[in-house]
Amino acid sequence: MGDMSREGGHLAAGIDLSQFFQVFFEEAGENLENMEQMLLALDVGNADDETLNAIFRCAHSVKGGAATFGFADVAELTHEMETLLDKLRRHELEPATEMVDALLAAGDALRGQLARHQAGGAGVAPDTRVLLATIRRLVDGQDAAAPRPGTPAQESAAPMRAAGPVQPATARQLELTVGPLPDPSVADNLLDLFKEITDLGTIEPLDAGQSADGVRRFKVSTTSSDNDLLDLFTFHVAREHVRLAPFGPGYGFHEGAPGAPQPEPAPVADPGYGFFDDAPGSPRRAGAAVPVAATPTAASYAAGSRPAATRPEAGRPSAAPDQSTLRVSVEKVDQLINLVGELVITQAMLAQNSKDVDSAQHQHLTAGLADLERNTRDLQEAVMSIRMIPMSLVFNRFPRMLRDLAGKLGKKVELVTQGEATELDKGLVEKITDPLTHLVRNSCDHGIETPDERLAKGKPAHGTITLVASHQGGSIVIEVRDDGKGLDRAKLLAKARERGLDAPDSLTDAEVYGLIFAPGFSTADQVTDVSGRGVGMDVVKKNIAALNGTVEIDSAEGYGMTVRVRLPLTLAIMDGMSVGVGDEVYILPLGSVVESFQVRADTIKTIGGRGRVVQVRDEYMPVVDLERIFDVPRFDFEHVSNIMVIVEAEGGRVALLVDELLGQQQVVVKNLEANYRKVDDVSGATIMGDGRVALILDIGSLVRRSRG
């Protein structure tokens, strides 16, 4: 095979290891995420052994894969983290906040290193020299801030140590026996392994490439430990076929021979290694439940993530690898969703064309179409559920962010999350993460007071930020609450007037709170690196509106505030109401429809010579004439639209004037901007059962139009 273009890639045993890169990067990301969550939850005053063991295993898994692929910088940093974590779990060191800080910083650096390798070596590698020096000082039992003997400059300028599983300082001579194997030439794969992984050591055949009864022998010179060597070797050869023994003067000089060196003690199966099912602390004890998120896939073992854990000893039964999950690319899922969408359109077309069929004469056809409709809906719901992921994936990023931000601001903040299991479409999760991040930062910076201020007000020193996710109808509602100082109505009005905004005292509280969404609006007294530039809340609202969502604010001065974000469950398929205007069909999101009724022309009033309103019970609502907005051609010039559909969005309601109500149906949302161009007041398009294209209306845009 040709040279590998990706940095760190190599060929071993005729296998292109780059095929396992993506699995390694994904699982390394999951391990780093799990490690960060456990570090943030760690009680340094009363650290739990099981948690420390789990953190160690996360770092060890990343190191194993990095060593396999030759990612030297990742292997070095994780090796130093392992050393510190190993001393912590063996109680040779007492946990301290400085250690947690250093390990969190190391996790950030590892993400940067992995991102660079994933990009094929593009970009600048993070400088980890100071971080490595800090971890080594902590390993030695010194305070992180206290320098070792010698100048800090000398320490930071010291070259990075060799990557990989380097344990002793001097190389050891080992006799490696491989076999018996049905095909002894497989053992030659280990020769390629040593060529491709630098700093692993040297290997030379002791049998001139010939096997005796399927057994091959090699002389190995290495600084790696037995455990790390076995991890790598079992990538090619089953563990039970590999044996290591000290190597002395002469061929085959092994344990028990006169003058043989003392063999190393057998490695103790500690909680971090768990090579067999009943090892103390083994992550895969027989019958033990393993969380899905922490369960490595079969491909990850090839990437070096502790393959020995799945290779049973001879005669020893082993728990089967977890097969309850399957890693599939998002592109394949999207393709499946598109195909189901086309199936929905085809089914709607068949239903449309079968209306004129005599059900008595074609009973089987009618029954089959009914079954097709039911099965199509079930299939559609099942496929859509594949893209649904829990909100915990979003919420889990905030503890670390709040820890760092609260420390910078000198505040004490506690994060509470509710409804983490609530699921949302993956595409929406990716787009809602940034707006939620800004809202959480805003609560910490502007909402939560300093401990002294809170104590003076009779509040606890710790402020609380609560994230809540829940389903309400066909939407998901995400709330960001804080028990801080809330919004100051008078201050908001004064700031708005300073900026020349129309802000009379007659504004309702909701309208005053809505002022913070104005571009460039900020209530911060001074600009900092955290906030105060007036960039953020307007972008938050714009981004949420682009997802067909709404954002609302509720506040109680002195007690806190709540920002409520409402989103559709998915952007791919929606329930809609189809309405007719002239010969055109428009789709209204069903969640926005309040009611519909017939209206007489004399009940519509004109205000100010241009705007029109209609009275609905005790409320006057703006009238939006879809015929005028979209310039719908009409050939029956005598026709007068007399049906009103009340819709609501962004806290406002309008009455849409239409010709007829065509019915309710599920529609497949197509991106109009990607396939054509952006159209005002339209959020997307769909294909109807008769093959025509119908526009999906942007209700929020129509409400804003009526206000303007």
C-alpha positions in Angstrom: 0.0 0.0 0.0 1.1 3.6 -0.5 2.3 6.0 2.1 -0.2 7.3 4.7 -1.1 10.9 4.2 -2.5 11.3 7.7 0.0 12.1 10.4 0.7 9.2 12.7 -0.7 6.7 10.3 1.2 3.5 9.6 0.9 0.1 8.0 1.2 -3.0 10.1 0.8 -6.5 8.9 -0.7 -5.4 5.6 -3.5 -3.7 7.5 -4.1 0.0 6.9 -4.5 1.3 10.5 -6.0 4.5 9.2 -9.3 2.7 8.8 -9.5 2.6 12.6 -8.6 6.3 13.0 -12.2 7.6 13.2 -13.2 5.0 15.7 -10.2 5.9 17.9 -10.9 9.7 17.7 -14.6 9.2 18.5 -13.8 6.9 21.5 -11.0 9.1 22.7 -13.4 12.0 22.7 -15.9 10.0 24.7 -13.2 9.0 27.2 -12.1 12.6 27.6 -15.7 13.7 28.0 -16.3 11.0 30.7 -13.0 11.9 32.4 -13.9 15.6 32.6 -17.4 14.9 34.0 -15.9 12.6 36.7 -13.2 15.2 37.6 -15.8 17.9 38.0 -17.9 15.7 40.3 -14.9 14.5 42.3 -14.9 15.4 46.0 -11.2 16.1 46.6 -11.8 15.8 50.4 -13.3 12.4 50.1 -12.4 10.9 46.8 -14.1 7.7 45.8 -11.7 4.9 44.8 -14.1 3.7 42.1 -14.2 7.1 40.5 -10.4 7.4 40.6 -10.1 4.0 38.9 -12.6 5.0 36.2 -10.7 8.2 35.5 -7.5 6.2 35.3 -9.1 3.8 32.8 -10.2 6.7 30.6 -6.6 8.1 30.4 -5.2 4.6 29.8 -7.6 3.9 27.0 -6.6 7.1 25.2 -2.9 6.2 25.7 -3.3 2.7 24.4 -4.8 3.9 21.1 -2.3 6.8 20.8 0.6 4.4 21.2 -0.8 2.1 18.6 -1.1 4.8 16.0 2.1 6.6 16.8 0.6 9.8 18.2 3.6 10.6 20.3 2.4 13.8 21.9 -0.9 12.3 23.0 0.9 9.2 24.4 3.3 11.3 26.4 0.7 13.5 28.0 -1.6 10.6 28.9 1.4 8.7 30.3 2.1 11.5 32.7 -1.6 11.7 33.6 -1.6 8.0 34.2 1.3 8.3 36.6 -0.5 10.9 38.7 -3.8 9.1 38.6 -2.1 5.8 39.5 -0.6 7.3 42.6 -4.0 8.8 43.6 -5.8 5.5 43.3 -3.1 3.7 45.2 -3.4 6.4 47.9 0.3 7.4 47.6 -0.9 11.0 47.0 -3.9 12.8 48.5 -6.2 14.4 45.9 -6.1 18.2 45.7 -7.8 21.0 43.7 -4.5 21.7 41.9 -4.4 18.1 40.6 -8.0 18.4 39.3 -7.1 21.7 37.6 -4.0 20.1 36.0 -5.9 17.1 34.8 -8.7 19.2 33.3 -6.1 21.4 31.5 -4.5 18.2 30.3 -7.9 17.1 28.9 -8.1 20.4 27.0 -4.6 19.9 25.6 -5.4 16.4 24.5 -8.5 17.6 22.6 -6.2 20.0 20.8 -3.7 17.4 20.0 -6.3 14.9 18.8 -8.0 17.5 16.6 -4.6 18.3 15.0 -4.0 14.6 14.2 -7.5 14.2 13.0 -6.9 17.1 10.5 -3.8 15.2 9.2 -1.3 17.3 11.2 -2.6 20.7 10.1 -2.4 23.5 12.7 -0.1 24.3 15.6 0.4 21.6 18.3 -0.5 22.8 21.8 2.6 23.6 23.9 2.4 21.2 26.8 5.8 21.6 28.3 4.6 23.7 31.3 1.7 21.4 31.8 3.9 18.3 31.8 6.2 20.0 34.3 3.2 20.8 36.5 2.0 17.2 36.5 5.4 15.9 37.3 5.7 18.2 40.2 2.4 17.0 41.5 3.5 13.4 41.0 6.6 14.2 43.2 4.2 15.5 45.9 5.1 19.1 45.4 2.6 22.0 45.1 1.8 22.8 41.5 3.0 26.4 41.9 6.3 25.4 43.6 9.2 25.0 41.1 11.6 22.1 41.3 15.2 22.8 42.0 16.4 24.8 39.1 14.8 27.6 37.2 11.3 27.3 35.8 12.6 28.5 32.5 14.9 25.5 32.3 12.0 23.2 33.2 9.7 24.7 30.6 12.4 24.6 27.9 13.3 21.0 28.5 12.6 18.8 25.6 9.5 16.6 25.8 10.2 13.0 26.8 9.9 10.2 24.3 6.3 9.2 23.7 4.8 5.8 24.1 4.7 3.5 27.1 8.1 4.3 28.5 8.6 2.9 32.0 12.2 2.0 33.0 15.0 4.2 31.9 17.2 1.4 30.4 16.2 -1.1 27.7 15.4 -4.7 28.8 16.2 -7.9 26.8 13.3 -10.2 26.4 12.6 -13.5 24.7 9.3 -13.4 22.8 7.6 -16.7 21.9 4.7 -16.7 19.5 2.6 -19.7 18.8 1.7 -22.4 18.1 -0.1 -20.8 15.1 -1.7 -22.4 12.1 0.2 -19.9 9.9 3.5 -19.1 11.6 4.1 -16.3 9.1 1.5 -14.2 11.0 4.2 -13.7 13.6 6.2 -11.6 11.1 3.5 -8.9 11.6 5.3 -8.0 14.8 8.4 -7.1 12.9 6.4 -4.5 10.9 4.9 -3.3 14.2 8.4 -2.4 15.6 9.3 -0.7 12.3 6.3 1.5 12.3 6.1 2.5 16.0 9.1 4.6 16.9 10.6 4.3 20.3 9.1 0.8 20.8 12.5 -0.8 20.6 14.1 -3.5 18.4 13.2 -7.0 17.5 15.1 -9.8 15.7 14.2 -13.4 14.9 16.0 -16.1 16.8 15.0 -18.9 14.5 16.0 -17.4 11.1 12.4 -17.1 10.2 11.7 -20.8 10.5 9.1 -22.2 12.9 9.1 -25.3 15.0 5.7 -26.8 15.3 4.1 -23.4 14.4 6.1 -21.6 17.1 8.3 -18.5 16.4 10.9 -16.9 18.7 12.3 -13.4 18.8 14.7 -11.3 20.8 13.2 -8.0 21.9 15.1 -4.9 23.3 12.6 -2.4 24.7 11.9 0.1 27.4 8.2 -0.7 27.4 6.5 -2.7 30.1 5.3 -6.2 29.5 1.7 -5.1 29.8 2.1 -2.4 27.1 3.9 -4.8 24.8 1.2 -7.4 25.2 -1.5 -4.8 24.4 0.2 -4.1 21.1 1.1 -7.7 20.2 -2.5 -8.9 20.8 -3.6 -6.6 18.1 -2.1 -9.2 15.7 -1.9 -12.4 17.7 -4.2 -13.8 20.3 -2.9 -13.2 23.8 -2.8 -16.8 24.8 -0.3 -17.4 22.0 2.2 -14.7 23.2 4.8 -15.3 26.0 7.5 -13.0 27.3 10.5 -14.1 29.4 13.8 -12.5 30.4 16.6 -13.0 27.9 20.1 -13.8 29.1 23.4 -14.8 27.5 22.8 -17.4 24.8 19.8 -18.6 22.8 16.7 -19.6 24.8 18.2 -18.6 28.1 15.1 -18.4 30.2 13.7 -18.7 33.7 15.0 -21.6 35.7 18.3 -21.9 33.8 21.5 -21.5 35.9 22.5 -17.9 36.3 19.2 -16.7 34.9 18.2 -13.2 36.0 15.3 -13.0 38.5 12.1 -12.8 36.6 9.8 -9.9 37.0 6.9 -10.5 39.4 3.7 -11.4 37.6 1.7 -8.3 36.9 -1.0 -7.7 39.4 -4.4 -7.3 37.8 -5.3 -3.8 39.2 -8.5 -1.9 38.7 -7.0 -0.1 35.7 -6.0 -3.2 33.7 -8.6 -5.9 34.4 -7.2 -8.4 32.0 -9.7 -11.1 33.0 -13.2 -11.2 34.1 -12.8 -11.5 37.9 -9.8 -9.2 38.3 -10.2 -6.7 41.1 -11.7 -3.6 39.7 -12.1 -5.1 36.2 -14.3 -3.0 34.1 -15.9 -6.1 32.5 -16.5 -8.6 35.3 -18.8 -11.4 34.3 -22.4 -10.4 34.8 -21.5 -6.8 35.6 -23.5 -4.2 33.8 -21.4 -1.8 31.7 -22.8 1.6 30.8 -23.3 1.8 27.0 -21.4 5.1 26.8 -18.4 3.5 28.4 -18.4 0.3 26.5 -15.7 0.1 23.8 -16.7 -1.3 20.4 -14.9 -4.2 18.8 -13.1 -1.7 16.4 -11.7 0.2 19.4 -9.8 -2.9 20.5 -8.0 -2.8 17.2 -7.2 0.8 17.9 -5.4 -0.3 21.1 -8.0 0.4 23.7 -7.1 -2.5 26.0 -7.7 -5.4 23.6 -6.6 -7.9 26.3 -9.8 -7.3 28.1 -11.7 -9.2 25.5 -9.3 -12.1 25.0 -10.2 -14.9 27.4 -7.6 -17.1 28.9 -7.6 -20.7 27.6 -10.6 -22.5 29.1 -11.9 -19.4 30.8 -15.3 -18.2 29.6 -15.6 -14.5 29.0 -18.4 -12.1 28.9 -19.3 -11.4 25.2 -18.5 -7.9 24.0 -21.5 -5.5 24.1 -23.5 -5.7 20.9 -26.4 -3.5 21.8 -25.1 -0.5 20.0 -23.8 0.1 16.5 -21.8 3.1 15.3 -23.2 4.5 12.1 -22.2 7.6 10.2 -24.6 10.6 10.3 -24.6 10.7 6.5 -26.1 7.2 6.3 -28.8 8.2 8.8 -29.6 11.4 6.8 -29.8 9.3 3.6 -32.2 7.0 5.3 -34.3 9.9 6.5 -34.4 11.4 3.0 -35.6 8.0 1.5 -38.3 7.8 4.1 -39.3 11.3 3.3 -39.7 10.3 -0.4 -41.7 7.3 0.8 -44.0 9.6 2.7 -44.5 11.7 -0.4 -45.2 8.7 -2.6 -47.7 7.3 0.0 -49.5 10.7 0.0 -49.6 10.6 -3.8 -51.2 7.2 -3.7 -53.7 8.2 -1.1 -54.6 11.3 -3.2 -55.1 9.3 -6.4 -57.1 6.6 -4.7 -59.8 8.9 -3.5 -61.9 8.2 -6.6 -61.5 4.4 -6.4 -64.6 2.5 -5.5 -63.7 0.9 -2.2 -66.3 -1.8 -2.7 -64.9 -3.0 -6.0 -61.3 -2.6 -4.9 -61.4 -3.6 -1.3 -58.0 -5.2 -1.2 -56.4 -2.1 -2.8 -58.1 0.1 -0.2 -57.0 -2.1 2.7 -53.4 -2.3 1.3 -53.2 1.5 1.0 -54.5 1.9 4.6 -51.8 -0.5 5.8 -49.2 1.3 3.8 -50.2 4.6 5.4 -49.9 3.1 8.9 -46.6 1.3 8.2 -45.2 4.5 6.6 -46.0 6.5 9.7 -44.5 3.8 12.0 -41.4 3.6 9.8 -41.0 7.4 9.7 -41.2 7.6 13.5 -38.7 4.8 13.9 -36.2 6.4 11.5 -36.6 9.8 13.1 -35.9 8.4 16.5 -32.5 7.3 15.3 -31.5 10.9 15.0 -32.9 11.8 18.4 -30.2 12.2 21.1 -30.6 13.1 24.8 -30.1 16.7 26.0 -27.5 15.4 28.4 -25.0 15.6 25.6 -25.6 19.4 25.6 -26.0 19.8 29.4 -22.7 17.9 30.1 -20.5 20.6 28.6 -21.7 23.3 31.1 -20.2 22.1 34.5 -16.7 22.6 33.2 -17.5 26.0 31.6 -19.2 27.2 34.8 -16.4 26.0 37.0 -13.9 28.1 35.0 -16.1 31.1 34.6 -17.2 31.2 38.2 -13.5 31.1 39.3 -12.7 34.0 36.9 -15.6 36.1 38.3 -15.0 35.2 41.9 -18.5 33.6 42.3 -19.8 30.4 43.6 -22.2 28.7 41.3 -24.0 25.3 41.5 -25.5 23.8 38.3 -28.7 21.7 38.5 -30.0 19.8 35.5 -33.4 18.3 35.0 -34.8 16.3 32.1 -31.4 15.3 30.6 -33.1 12.2 29.1 -35.4 14.4 26.9 -34.5 13.8 23.3 -34.0 16.3 20.5 -33.0 15.9 16.8 -29.2 15.8 16.4 -29.3 18.6 13.9 -31.1 20.9 16.4 -28.8 19.9 19.2 -25.8 21.0 17.2 -27.5 24.4 16.4 -28.9 25.1 19.9 -25.6 24.4 21.8 -24.1 27.9 21.1 -27.3 29.9 22.1 -27.6 27.9 25.3 -23.9 28.4 26.1 -24.4 32.2 25.8 -27.5 32.0 28.0 -25.7 30.1 30.7 -22.7 32.4 30.6 -25.1 35.4 30.8 -26.8 33.9 33.9 -23.4 33.5 35.6 -22.0 36.9 34.6 -25.0 39.2 34.9 -27.4 37.2 37.0 -25.6 35.5 39.9 -24.2 37.9 42.4 -20.9 37.6 44.2 -20.9 35.7 47.5 -20.7 38.9 49.6 -23.7 40.4 47.7 -25.7 37.3 48.1 -25.1 37.0 51.8 -26.0 40.7 52.3 -29.3 40.0 50.6 -30.0 37.0 52.8 -29.3 34.5 50.1 -26.9 31.5 50.3 -23.4 32.3 49.1 -23.8 29.7 46.3 -25.9 30.8 43.3 -27.8 28.2 41.4 -28.3 27.9 37.7 -30.9 25.3 36.6 -31.2 23.8 33.1 -34.5 22.1 32.4 -35.6 20.2 29.3 -39.1 18.9 28.7 -41.6 18.0 26.0 -44.7 20.1 25.6 -46.9 18.9 22.8 -44.9 18.7 19.6 -42.1 20.9 20.9 -39.2 20.7 23.3 -38.9 23.5 25.9 -35.4 24.3 27.4 -35.3 26.6 30.3 -32.2 28.4 31.8 -33.0 29.6 35.3 -30.9 31.4 37.9 -31.6 32.7 41.4 -29.6 35.9 40.8 -30.7 39.5 40.8 -33.1 39.3 37.9 -33.7 42.1 35.4 -34.0 45.7 36.5 -37.0 47.3 34.6 -35.9 50.9 35.2 -32.3 50.2 34.2 -33.4 48.4 31.0 -35.6 51.4 30.0 -32.8 53.9 30.7 -30.4 51.9 28.7 -32.9 51.6 25.8 -33.5 55.4 25.8 -29.7 56.0 25.8 -29.5 54.0 22.6 -32.4 55.8 21.0 -34.9 53.0 21.2 -38.6 53.6 21.6 -39.1 52.7 25.3 -42.2 54.4 26.9 -43.1 53.6 30.5 -46.3 52.0 29.2 -44.4 48.9 28.0 -45.4 45.7 29.7 -42.8 43.8 31.6 -42.5 41.2 28.8 -41.9 44.0 26.3 -39.3 45.6 28.5 -37.5 42.3 29.0 -37.5 41.8 25.2 -35.4 44.9 24.9 -32.3 42.9 25.7 -32.7 41.2 22.3 -32.0 44.5 20.5 -28.8 44.4 18.5 -25.9 45.9 20.5 -27.9 46.1 23.7 -26.0 45.4 27.0 -26.7 46.1 30.6 -23.0 45.5 31.7 -21.4 48.5 33.4 -18.1 47.7 31.8 -16.7 45.6 29.0 -14.8 42.5 30.1 -13.4 39.5 28.3 -16.6 37.7 29.5 -19.3 40.0 28.2 -20.5 43.6 27.9 -20.0 44.3 24.2 -23.7 43.9 23.4 -23.1 41.0 21.1 -25.0 37.9 22.0 -28.6 38.0 23.0 -29.7 39.4 19.6 -27.7 36.6 18.0 -29.3 34.0 20.4 -32.8 35.1 19.3 -31.8 35.2 15.6 -30.4 31.6 15.8 -33.4 30.3 17.7 -35.8 31.9 15.2 -33.9 30.3 12.4 -34.8 26.9 13.9 -38.5 27.9 13.9 -38.2 28.4 17.7 -39.1 31.1 20.1 -37.5 32.6 23.2 -39.2 34.1 26.1 -38.0 35.8 29.3 -39.5 35.9 32.8 -37.9 37.8 35.6 -38.5 38.8 39.2 -36.1 41.6 40.3 -34.0 40.4 43.2 -35.0 36.8 42.8 -33.8 35.7 39.5 -34.8 35.1 35.9 -35.8 32.4 33.4 -35.1 32.3 29.7 -37.4 29.8 28.0 -36.5 28.4 24.5 -39.2 26.5 22.6 -38.1 24.4 19.6 -39.8 21.9 17.2 -38.7 18.3 17.9 -37.2 17.9 14.5 -36.6 20.0 11.4 -37.1 17.1 8.9 -40.8 16.2 9.2 -43.6 18.2 10.7 -47.3 18.1 11.2 -48.9 20.9 9.2 -52.2 22.4 8.2 -52.6 23.0 4.4 -54.6 26.1 3.3 -55.5 27.3 -0.1 -55.2 30.8 -1.5 -56.2 31.0 -5.2 -54.6 28.0 -6.9 -51.7 27.9 -4.4 -51.3 25.7 -1.3 -49.4 26.9 1.8 -48.5 24.8 4.9 -48.9 26.2 8.4 -46.9 24.5 11.2 -49.7 22.8 13.2 -48.1 23.8 16.5 -48.6 27.5 15.6 -52.3 27.2 14.7 -54.7 28.3 17.4 -58.1 28.3 15.7 -60.0 29.1 12.5 -63.3 30.6 11.7 -65.4 32.3 9.0 -65.5 36.0 9.0 -67.7 38.6 7.3 -66.0 41.4 5.3 -67.6 44.1 7.5 -65.9 42.8 10.7 -62.4 43.7 9.3 -61.4 47.2 10.2 -58.8 49.4 8.6 -56.5 51.4 10.9 -54.4 54.3 9.9 -55.3 54.0 6.3 -53.3 50.8 5.7 -53.3 48.3 8.5 -56.3 46.0 9.0 -57.5 44.3 12.2 -60.2 41.8 13.0 -62.0 41.5 16.4 -61.8 38.1 17.9 -63.9 38.1 21.0 -62.4 40.9 23.1 -59.1 41.2 21.2 -58.1 42.9 18.0 -55.6 41.1 15.9 -53.6 42.2 12.8 -54.9 40.7 9.6 -52.3 39.2 7.2 -53.6 38.7 3.6 -51.5 35.9 2.1 -52.8 36.8 -1.4 -51.2 40.2 -1.2 -48.0 39.1 0.5 -47.2 36.4 -2.1 -48.9 38.1 -5.1 -51.1 35.1 -5.7 -52.6 35.3 -9.2 -56.4 35.1 -9.1 -58.7 34.5 -12.1 -62.1 34.5 -10.2 -62.0 38.2 -9.6 -65.3 38.2 -7.7 -64.1 35.8 -5.0 -63.6 37.3 -1.5 -61.5 35.4 1.1 -63.6 34.8 4.2 -61.7 32.3 6.3 -59.4 33.4 9.1 -56.7 31.2 10.7 -55.3 32.5 14.0 -51.6 31.6 14.4 -49.2 32.6 17.1 -45.4 32.9 17.4 -42.9 35.0 19.5 -45.6 35.9 21.9 -47.9 37.5 19.3 -51.0 36.4 17.3 -52.1 37.3 13.8 -55.1 36.3 11.6 -54.3 34.9 8.2 -56.8 35.5 5.5 -57.2 32.4 3.3 -59.7 30.9 0.8 -60.0 27.4 2.2 -58.8 24.8 4.7 -57.5 21.7 2.9 -56.7 19.5 5.9 -53.9 18.3 8.2 -51.0 16.1 7.2 -47.4 15.3 7.9 -45.1 17.0 5.5 -41.4 16.4 4.6 -39.5 19.6 5.1 -37.2 20.5 2.2 -34.6 23.3 2.6 -35.7 26.0 0.1 -32.7 28.2 0.7 -30.3 25.3 -0.3 -32.3 24.3 -3.3 -33.4 27.7 -4.6 -32.9 30.9 -2.5 -34.1 32.6 0.7 -37.7 33.7 0.4 -39.2 36.2 2.9 -41.8 34.8 5.3 -41.1 31.2 4.1 -39.2 28.7 6.2 -39.1 25.7 3.8 -41.1 23.8 1.2 -42.6 20.4 0.8 -43.9 18.2 -2.1 -47.6 17.4 -1.9 -49.3 14.2 -2.9 -50.2 15.5 -6.3 -46.6 16.4 -7.0 -46.9 20.2 -6.5 -44.6 22.2 -4.3 -46.2 23.9 -1.3 -44.4 26.6 0.7 -44.2 26.3 4.5 -44.8 29.6 6.1 -42.6 31.2 8.7 -45.1 32.3 11.3 -42.6 34.2 13.4 -41.7 36.3 10.3 -45.4 37.0 9.6 -46.0 38.1 13.2 -42.9 40.5 13.0 -44.3 41.9 9.7 -47.6 42.7 11.4 -45.8 44.6 14.2 -43.7 46.6 11.7 
